[in-house]
């Protein structure tokens, strides 16, 4: 049987190292999947339209890094499959500050495993289950060359969670997510998109652990080869603004990650798909590895 006391310490530490790659792990973790909004980030449906989005990530973890960038937990490996369905409906009604109002909801599913030989008999763990759902609204504005929106969401701690596990599908803590996204066309065929977000988490009542505030910027620079096809580069920059807390005391573990990679997409007014590869170029208090994504949308 696992020692709850020992695993609680290890779980918090491992969580801080792996946080940037999952929906769920404690310790600087984010409830929002970074790096997924790198094409047409500022775009939202027209009044009366409903859009369905699917986000799919495969993350191979090949090392974990401490605050100095050194590898820790020799031979640590892991793989996470993260999926999410998001629905956005734009109201055909009154505007807010001149912008269209949209309601949205998203639910993630996580399947993954982690192997840390340094932990001896407790080296392996896995998870498969529903993550923490998100509910919120957007306000969006459109001009000829600039699309933008403000996004506010509440993440509820309803996902699968076990305080003694090394990896979880849910955070077991409520979170508030606020973001500003834009898409700018500085010249014909060229698109610059970004989504800048803040993620504030409340304390996990099972572990008395509170993750720090995360600032994340998804980005994409894309070129329209034709009206429907695009190629580009995308990724994200993530930094933690304050320390994690355990039982009310600061414990550090500020995660910082930068990813970049190529992407290609095809889209029309009614549907679209984007395939992307991202790799770490900087990682502190987080894991490193390759990420492959296949994301899409469908207008109803």
Secondary structure, DSSP 8 states (H G I E B T S, - for coil): ---HHHHHHHHHHHHHHHGGG-SS-SSS--SS-TT---SSTT----TT-EEEEEEEEEEEEEEEE-TTS-EESTT-EEEEEEEEEEEEEE-SS--BTTBEEEEEEEEEEEEEEEE-GGGGGG-EEEEEEE---EEEEEEEEE-SSEEEEEEEEEE-S-S---TT-SS-S--SS-EEEEEEEEEEEEETTEEEEEEEEEEEE--BTTTTEE---EEEEEEEEEEESSSSEEEEEEEEEEEE-S-EEETTEEEE---EEEEEEEEEEEE-SSEEEEEEEEEEEEEESEEEEEEEEEEEEEE-
